[in-house]
Amino acid sequence: MPQLDPAELSLERKAALLTGADFWSTAAAPEAGVVPVVLSDGPHGVRRQADTSDHLGLNESLPATCFPPAVAVGSSWDREVAATVAAAVAREGRALGADVVLGPGVNIKRTPLCGRNFEYYSEDPYLSGVLGAAYVRALQAEGVGASVKHFAVNNQETERMRISADVDERTLREIYLAAFERVVTESSPATVMCSYNKINGVYAAENHWLLTRVLREEWGFSGAVVSDWGAVGDRVAALAAGTDLEMPGTQSGAKEVIDAVRSGRLAEAVVDDAVRRVADLSRFARVTGPPDPQLEPEDIESGHDLARLVAAECAVLLRNKNAVLPIEHVSRVAVVGEFAVAPSYQGGGSSHINPTRVGTALDTIREHAAARGQTVVYAPGFHRDGSGDPGQLRADAVEAAADADVALVFAGIVRESEGFDRDDIDLPADQVALIDAVAATAARTVVVLSNGGVVSLEGWHDHVDAILEGWLLGQAGGPALADLLYGVVNPSGHLAETIPLRLADTPAYLNFPGEQGHVRYGEGVMVGYRHYLTAEQEVRYPFGHGLSYTTFTTTGLAVTATGPDTARLSVTVTNTGPRAGKHVVQVYVATSAGPVRRPVRELRAFEKVELAAGESRTLTIELDRRAFAYWDIEAGRWVVAPGEYVIQIGENAASIVAEQALTLDGELLAKELTMRSTVGDWFDHPVVGPRFTELLAAAMGAPQPDQSEQAEDGMKMARGMPLYQFAGFLPGSLPSERLDQLIELSRTR
């Protein structure tokens, strides 16, 4: 479509284009070819509201397929799964009249207590960014715009409208902005949605550093920045910072913009730039929307079938003692737990989808059992709403389990939602009591979990034979879980977040959720597995863990440098087990190079590969500069330090099966020295350091034999002193002319 010329529009018309026409639509300017754009909540389905409007999931929306939320897709470790969900959402979005879907969410899981963790992929920014980029590419390939959210540092629901996330820049760059950066630079989303919260004291919607300097100037984002619904408090400040579109529409916002331009507080050129970006969204709009927005019956069926297929890719087999799964050579199966008939499959809030149908695990278990000549008995064990006699419900479940060859206990979290955080990571007490009682009675016990945030396995983990972590799997999650339990599908999910032993072990425990309007990100870059590994903190299951019904070996790792700060690796994976399966090759990089504290290792690449029994495949993976870089706060950019880097292949973040070291030339980053630089800075300077050491030795003279230890301690103390201060304590003088020469040398190298 032709580029809009804002000069053709009045200031009033331009201001109107920068605020929504209503709750879900943008304004139009027919004379300039600008048509309204319909935005819709997502991202694991289309929450298209026809006659009602809210952003909290309180009112009805049109029926749509509820696909697995991001918590599940993250555990698939599969770009194709993310893309498949996105493409299907786009197709349904078109049928329901949506032009832009508000997703994906790529915020980092800083703490397991965040109430919205079910909408996010991972505790790791690389995994989150790769899956988010795959989602955006696939969604927009179908002609629907994306809105990557919530930009940025929106990691809790507690006081989310006003909390200031206080974060140092290295942590921002390496952890909390990195996934957004990858999505923006690799997939060019139509929009970026700014978050409600403040970042270091400035609201995201009014944060010029975030929205203009970083997003536009550094990353090259050319799309529109849209506010989260109701996130704009000062329309003029937000527009000046880079928030183009205020949603939902307000008359006051347009008036504030007009008044600010006419008074000279806001340059009209800022308005014009924003108008161009918002008008460009018209390329996603249908000139005539569907007259009766609804899914066709065949689309409903195909959507549900697809949701079942992708859900089976996302569950994680945590434990499988004595290969109790899959359920094969048994005659009697007991199904316990109301989640088997009334599943938890999505969270609450703006992403809550009105599903076209909901499948249950029990129905599909009965189908699989009938095909195998098995008998199935069911007992609820507990009621989700807390009704009934807990003791009697538990007793009935134990009686059913006692006569079975295997008992399947379906447990999980009843209520998780946007708008509030969790208080703990425990399963409800009645469910824990049920698991213990069944495990004490049944011949074999399998626990199947449904939860949007991590739950503790402590107190009952060692009592059961197998655990299948199902997360929230969407409307077809129940049938998908049954397919996995019976081996119709081989589990291939891996944890995208760590399962801790205790909530108190988690990295943000002492700082979450903050106080007096501030939350301090005191753990820095040590988020998730980075913390647990570096602090040598034991966990129940590490990031990346996941079992299969087959086995794999990794051999032949070969790593070569392809430049001063890049590398290539090849590795061979073999399916050594009895059935086909999928394996995730997890590539980590470990180093102590550079002046900053690095985690023990960090995920830098991954590939998911499907192999038949006995099949081998050699993979080649490129590691770009960012795989080795850290954010240098003094240089204000990414730096690859010279030194040794160890490329590691992990079964998970804690278990390395192969590794190879290589040395990279990197970038010699030398500081410019002054008299206020510390003595340590002078010693460590790669060019000046040796010369300064000689100069200092001459000024100090040789220590007496009985004073060598004292001299050594003194130099350790001196490393932190500014040189001008240290020089005053020396027995001899440091020639100022020579120091000036060394300072000049530091500037030219």
C-alpha positions, 0 to 999 in steps of 0.5 A: 500500500502507498505510504501515507503523507501525514501532511494531508491530514489535519492535526485533529485527524492525526491525533484521532488515529493515535488512539483507538476508535473503540476497545478493540479497533483503531481509527480510520481515515478513509480519505487517506486510505487508512482503514480500521484494524481489529486487534484481538487477545491471544496468543494461544487462541483468538479471544475475539469479542463481538458484542462485549469488551474487556481485557481481563477475560471476564466477558464472553468471546467467540468460540475458537480453538484453545491451543497449548499456552506458551508454558507448554510450547516452551517445554516442546523446545520446538520451533515448529510447534510454536510456528504451527500454533501461530499459523493456526491462530492466524487462520482462525483470527482471519475467520473471526475478523481479527487483524492483529493478535496480541502475542506472543509473550516473551517475558522471562520467568524470574520467579515461579510465583508470577501469576502469568507464567503460563503465558510465557515460554521460559526462564531462559531468554534464548529459548524464549526468543527463538520460540517467540520469533518462530511464532511471529514469522508464522503468524504474519506469514498468514497475513495477521499482525503480531504484538510481542509483549509485554515490553519490558521487565513485566515479571509479576502481577503484584502491583503491576500497574505501578511497580518499578522494576529496578534492574542494572543494564547488564541484567536488562540486556542479557536477560530481560530484553534479549528475547524481545531483541531476537523477535524484533530483529529476526521476525519484524513484528507488526507491533510491540506492546509496552507493559504497565510497569515502570523500569528504573522509575520510568513507566514503560509507556513513557520510557524514551530509552526503552522505546526509542533508543533501544527498540528503534535506534539500536534494534531497527524496529519500524513497526508501531508501539501499542500500549497495553490496555490502559497503560498510558497515564500521560499521553503526551509523554508516552507519545514523545517516548515512542508509544504510537497507539494508545489502547483502548481509545480515549477522547482525552488522549487525542485532545492532549496531543492536539493541545501539546502540539499547538502549545509547542510542547510536542513537535508535530513531526513526532505525531507524523512519525507515529501516524505513519507507523499506525497507518501502516497496520492497515496492511493487515486489515481486511477492508470488509470483515467476515459478515458472520464471524465464526469457525466452520464445523470442519475448521473446528474439528481440524483445529481440535485435532491439531491442538491434540497433536501439538499438545503431545509435543509439550508434556515432560516426562519427569520420572519413569521408575522401572519403565512403568510408562507407557501403559502396556502389559496391564489389565486394570487401570484406575484413574483418580483425580477430577482433573481427568474429567474436568481439566485445567487447560488454560489460565485466566485473564486476557488470554482466556479462550472460549474453546470450541470443545474440551476433550478429557483424559478419561474418555481417551484413556477408556478408548485406548484401554478398550482397544487393549482389552483393559478395564478402567475404573474412575474415582474423583478423589477430590473436587476442584471446588472443594465440595464433598467429604475429602476423607470419603472421596480419598477412601473411594479413590484408594479402594479403586486403586487397590485393585488396579495394576496401575493408578493414574492420579490427575492433579494440579492447580485449580486457579491461575490467572493474570492479575495476581501472583501465587503465594506458594508453589504447593499442590493443594493439601487434599491432592497431596494427601490423595497422592500419598494415599494412592501411592501407599496402596496401588501396585504402581502409581503415575502422577499426571500434573496440570499447572501453569506455574511450577509446582513442588514435588516434595513430600510425595515425589519418591513415593510414586513411580512416574510423573508426567508434567502436563502444564496447561495443554489447551482444549485437547490436552486431556486426549494428548496426555492419554496418548502419551500415557499409552505410548501412542506418542513418545514424550519429547518435552523438556523443562523450560524452567527449573523445578526447585526443591524449595521456594526459598531456593529460588533466585528472586526469593528475597526480592519478590514482589518488592516493597513501597513501589519498587522491586529490586532485581538483586539476583542480576543475571543469575536467573533460573538455572544460571543461579542454581548452577552457579550457586551449586544449589540442588534442585529437584529437576534442572532446566532442560530435563525430560525423559523419553520411552527410548534412549539417545547417545551423543557422540563425535562433538567437533568444534571449530572457530570460524572467526575471532568471535564465532564458531561451528560445531557438529555432533552426532545423535543416535537413537539407541532405544526400541522406538522412534523418538525426538531428542533435543540437542542442548548447546551450552557455553561456559567461560570465565573470560572477561571482567564480569561474573559469568554463570557456570553455563548458558544455553546458546543453541538447540535443535530438536531432531526426530530419529527412528529406532537405531537411526543416527544423524549428524547436526551442524550448528553455528554459534554467532558472536552473541553466543559468546558475548556479555554486555559491557556496561562501560563500553555500552555494547556487546563484547566478546572477551579474548580467552577460552570458551567451552562448548558443552552438549547437555542432557539438561543444564546440569548434566553435560555429556560432551564438551570441547574447549576453544580459544577465541581472539575476541576483542581486546577491550582496553580502558583509557587510564587516568590518575583516578583509575585504580591501581588494579586497572593499571596493572590489568591493562593489556598494553600499559600493565607491564610498563606500569609494573616496571615503573612501580617496581623502580619507585618502590624498591625491592622488599626486604626478605622478611617483608615479602608477605607484607608487601604482597598484602599491601599490593592486594590492598592497593589494587582498589585504590585510585592511582593518585591516592596510592602514589602518595604512599610510595617511598619513591615518586612515580614520574609524572611525565612517564605516567602521562606517556602511559595514559596517552598510550592507553588512549591509542591502543 
